Amino acid sequence: GGGNNTINRIAEVGITGAETIAVNTDAQDLLYTTADKKILLGKEITKGLGAGSDPKVGEAAAKEAEHEIKQALQGADMVFITCGLGGGTGTGSAPVIAEIAKKQGALTVGIVTIPFVMEGKKRYENAVIGLERMEQIVDTLIVIPNEKLLELAPDLPLHTAFKVADEILTNAVKGIAELVTKTGLVNLDFADVRAVMKEGGVALIGVGESDTDKRAIEAVEKALSNPLLNVDVSGANGALINVCGGPDMTLEEARTVVETISERLDEEARIIWGALISDDLAKTIRVMLIVTGVQSPQILGSTHKKTSQRKSEMENELGIEFID
């Protein structure tokens, strides 16, 4: 599914110091996934035929493979769990895997997509439930609303739009992991990343790049105005900034990026940043910004607000309280 496509893309681009683990209930899909380790979930329950878009099946399948998942995650400092929410396997198994990772002491980061509206109401409702469960478990949950990708490039064919989502998921994992694992112009250690992401809550990601003579300012403005980051960042509690540029990028340019973002955030917000030199970014600066501590209703938009509103109306009418 969605997560395995990202794993394939990660295998293609390569991430320093990271190991990839593909998990799926669909044996055939798993066969065509490139990963360091593979785990077939729910051998008994699904017989390798997928979860049939039912998150309960995905959850049961992950619980059946709990021992294998525990072994695979043994000793990990940080675990990224990436999936497309809305279907059966990702929505059902991701919270189970997140809980295992968290119990084993890993800093646990979920990176998930919310389905396109055209994928249907049921898929969207599944995604909302999955999102809320993930939010309760992981340290930081980076959310990519697919619908916003259409704003980035409205004329994209659908399969290309999904590829763009994979690309953003991959860049998020690579951008965070390599701040720690790769030697750069300005490095971070794992404690820095943990400090921002330990209780990060819901997070959004913005990416921008520029190759003009004002590239530092332009790249950061593009990252901040990225449709995926459709939120007022001034209320965020933290930010992780990765500035990437060619061999000609100066430390001064990297500082400009960080200062520009700092000015937009709350003065109490915890900001960490790193700068990496990449040979394939000649004359270009790319900024990846992850803003933590965002309110999730802003991500889910009006539908979610309506549901919450309707719920509180019913609570008032019936004199009962729903337990989430």
C-alpha positions in Angstrom: 0.0 0.0 0.0 0.9 3.7 0.4 3.6 3.0 3.1 5.3 0.3 0.9 5.5 2.7 -2.0 7.3 5.1 0.2 9.7 2.3 1.4 10.5 1.6 -2.3 11.2 5.2 -2.9 13.4 5.3 0.3 15.3 2.3 -1.0 15.8 4.2 -4.3 17.2 7.4 -2.9 18.9 5.8 0.1 19.0 7.2 3.6 22.2 7.2 5.6 22.0 5.2 8.8 18.4 3.9 8.3 17.0 0.4 8.0 13.8 -0.1 6.1 11.1 -2.6 7.2 8.1 -3.3 4.9 5.0 -4.7 6.5 1.9 -5.7 4.7 -1.1 -8.1 4.8 -0.8 -8.5 1.0 1.9 -11.1 0.2 2.2 -10.1 -3.5 2.6 -6.4 -2.7 5.3 -7.3 -0.2 7.1 -9.4 -2.7 7.5 -6.4 -5.0 8.7 -4.1 -2.2 12.4 -3.3 -1.8 13.3 -3.3 2.0 16.0 -4.5 4.4 13.4 -6.6 6.2 9.9 -7.7 5.3 7.1 -8.9 7.6 3.9 -10.5 6.3 1.1 -9.5 8.8 -1.7 -11.9 9.7 -0.6 -15.1 7.9 -3.5 -16.9 9.6 -6.1 -14.1 9.4 -5.6 -12.8 5.8 -3.7 -15.7 4.2 -1.6 -13.1 2.4 -4.5 -11.6 0.5 -4.7 -8.2 2.1 -7.1 -6.6 4.7 -10.0 -5.9 2.4 -10.0 -2.2 3.4 -11.1 -3.2 6.9 -8.9 -1.5 9.7 -10.1 -4.2 12.2 -8.5 -6.9 10.0 -5.3 -4.8 9.7 -5.1 -4.4 13.5 -5.7 -8.1 14.2 -3.1 -9.0 11.5 -0.5 -6.7 13.2 -1.2 -8.2 16.6 -0.7 -11.7 15.2 2.8 -10.7 14.0 3.6 -8.8 17.2 6.6 -11.0 18.0 8.2 -10.4 14.6 7.6 -6.7 14.8 9.2 -6.5 18.2 12.3 -8.3 17.0 12.6 -6.1 13.9 12.4 -2.9 16.0 14.8 -4.1 18.7 17.4 -1.5 19.6 16.0 1.2 17.3 16.5 4.8 18.6 13.9 6.3 16.3 11.1 4.6 14.3 9.3 6.2 11.4 5.9 4.6 10.7 4.7 5.6 7.3 1.4 4.7 5.7 -1.6 5.9 3.8 -4.5 6.2 6.2 -8.0 5.1 5.0 -7.5 1.5 3.9 -7.3 -1.6 6.1 -3.7 -2.5 6.6 -2.2 0.9 7.2 -5.0 2.3 9.3 -5.3 -0.8 11.4 -1.7 -1.9 11.8 0.1 1.5 12.1 -1.1 2.2 15.7 -0.2 -1.3 16.8 3.3 -1.0 15.4 3.6 2.5 16.9 2.7 1.2 20.3 5.3 -1.6 20.1 8.0 0.9 19.0 7.1 3.3 21.8 7.1 0.5 24.5 10.6 -0.5 23.3 11.8 3.1 24.0 12.1 4.4 20.5 11.3 8.0 19.6 8.2 7.2 17.4 7.2 9.4 14.5 4.2 8.7 12.3 4.1 10.1 8.8 0.7 9.6 7.3 -1.4 10.7 4.4 -5.1 11.6 4.5 -6.9 10.3 1.4 -8.2 12.4 -1.5 -11.9 13.4 -1.1 -12.6 11.5 -4.3 -11.5 8.3 -2.7 -14.9 8.2 -0.9 -16.5 8.9 2.4 -15.8 5.5 4.0 -12.0 5.8 3.3 -12.0 9.3 4.7 -13.8 8.3 7.9 -11.4 5.3 8.4 -8.5 7.8 8.0 -10.0 10.1 10.7 -10.3 7.2 13.2 -6.7 6.1 12.3 -5.4 9.6 12.7 -6.9 10.0 16.1 -5.5 6.6 17.3 -2.0 7.4 15.9 -2.1 10.8 17.6 -2.6 9.2 21.0 0.4 6.9 20.6 3.2 8.5 18.6 5.5 11.2 19.8 5.0 13.3 16.6 2.5 12.7 13.9 3.3 14.4 10.6 0.2 14.6 8.5 0.1 15.1 4.7 -3.4 15.8 3.5 -3.5 14.5 -0.1 -6.2 17.0 -1.1 -3.7 19.7 -0.5 -1.4 18.1 -3.1 -4.0 19.0 -5.7 -3.5 22.7 -4.8 0.2 22.2 -5.3 -0.3 20.8 -8.8 -4.0 20.7 -9.8 -3.4 19.3 -13.3 -1.5 16.2 -12.2 -2.9 12.8 -13.2 -3.9 10.8 -10.2 -1.1 8.3 -10.2 1.4 11.2 -10.4 -0.3 12.9 -7.4 0.3 9.7 -5.4 3.9 9.7 -6.5 4.2 13.3 -5.2 2.9 12.2 -1.8 5.5 9.4 -1.7 8.2 11.9 -2.6 7.1 14.2 0.3 6.9 11.3 2.8 10.4 10.1 1.6 11.9 13.6 2.0 10.4 13.9 5.5 12.0 10.7 6.6 15.3 11.5 4.9 15.3 15.1 6.1 14.9 14.2 9.7 17.1 11.1 9.8 20.0 12.6 8.0 20.2 15.6 10.2 21.5 13.2 12.8 23.2 10.5 10.7 25.0 12.5 8.0 27.9 14.9 8.5 26.8 18.4 7.4 27.6 22.0 7.6 25.6 22.2 10.9 24.8 18.9 12.6 22.3 17.9 15.1 22.6 15.1 17.6 19.8 12.7 18.4 19.1 14.5 21.7 18.2 17.7 19.7 15.7 15.8 17.5 14.2 14.1 20.5 13.8 17.4 22.3 11.5 18.8 19.6 9.7 15.6 18.6 9.3 13.8 22.0 5.9 15.4 22.7 5.5 17.0 19.3 1.9 16.1 18.8 0.5 16.8 15.3 3.0 18.3 12.8 2.9 19.6 9.3 5.6 19.8 6.7 6.5 22.5 4.2 9.1 22.2 1.5 10.4 25.0 -0.7 13.4 25.5 -3.0 14.9 28.3 -5.1 17.9 28.9 -7.3 17.6 32.7 -7.8 20.0 35.2 -6.3 17.6 35.6 -3.4 17.4 31.8 -3.0 17.6 31.6 0.9 14.6 33.9 1.4 12.7 32.5 -1.5 13.1 28.9 -0.4 12.0 29.7 3.1 9.0 31.7 1.9 7.9 28.8 -0.4 8.2 26.4 2.5 6.1 28.6 4.8 3.5 29.2 2.1 3.4 25.5 1.0 -0.3 24.4 0.8 0.6 21.3 2.9 1.5 23.7 5.7 -1.9 25.3 5.7 -1.9 26.5 9.2 -0.9 29.5 11.3 2.6 28.5 12.4 2.8 31.2 15.1 1.0 28.9 17.5 3.4 26.0 17.0 5.4 24.7 19.9 8.5 23.6 18.0 10.2 23.4 14.6 12.7 21.2 12.9 14.5 22.9 10.0 16.6 21.1 7.4 18.5 23.5 5.0 20.0 21.7 2.1 22.1 23.3 -0.6 24.9 22.7 -3.1 28.6 23.1 -2.4 28.2 26.9 -2.9 25.7 27.3 0.0 27.1 29.5 2.8 26.5 29.3 6.5 25.1 32.8 6.3 22.4 31.7 3.9 21.5 28.8 6.2 21.2 31.3 9.1 19.0 33.6 7.1 16.6 30.7 6.6 16.5 29.8 10.3 16.1 33.5 11.3 13.2 34.0 8.9 11.3 31.0 10.3 12.1 32.0 13.9 10.5 35.4 13.4 7.2 33.7 12.5 7.1 31.3 15.4 6.3 31.9 19.1 9.3 33.1 21.0 8.8 30.1 23.4 8.9 27.6 20.5 11.8 25.2 20.5 13.7 25.4 17.2 16.4 23.1 16.0 18.1 23.2 12.6 20.8 21.5 10.6 22.4 22.3 7.2 23.5 19.7 4.7 25.6 20.0 1.5 24.4 17.9 -1.4 26.2 17.8 -4.7 23.0 17.3 -6.7 21.6 20.7 -5.5 24.0 22.9 -7.6 23.1 26.6 -7.1 19.9 25.6 -5.3 18.7 25.8 -1.7 16.0 23.5 -0.4 14.3 24.1 2.9 12.3 21.5 4.8 10.3 22.7 7.7 8.5 20.5 10.2 6.3 22.4 12.6 5.1 20.6 15.7 2.2 21.1 18.1 -0.4 22.0 15.5 -4.2 21.6 16.2 -5.5 18.6 14.2 -8.9 20.1 13.3 -7.1 22.5 11.0 -5.8 19.5 9.1 -9.0 17.6 8.7 -10.9 20.8 7.8 -14.6 21.4 8.0 -15.8 17.8 7.9 -14.0 17.0 11.1 -15.2 20.2 12.8 -18.7 19.3 11.9 -18.4 15.8 13.3 -16.9 17.2 16.6 -19.7 19.8 16.7 -22.4 17.3 16.1 -20.9 15.1 18.8 -21.0 17.8 21.4 -24.6 18.7 20.3 -25.6 15.1 20.9 -23.8 15.0 24.2 -25.8 18.1 25.3 -29.1 16.6 24.0 -28.6 13.2 25.6 -26.8 14.4 28.7 -24.0 11.9 28.1 -20.4 12.1 27.3 -18.7 10.2 24.5 -15.5 8.5 25.3 -12.9 8.8 22.5 
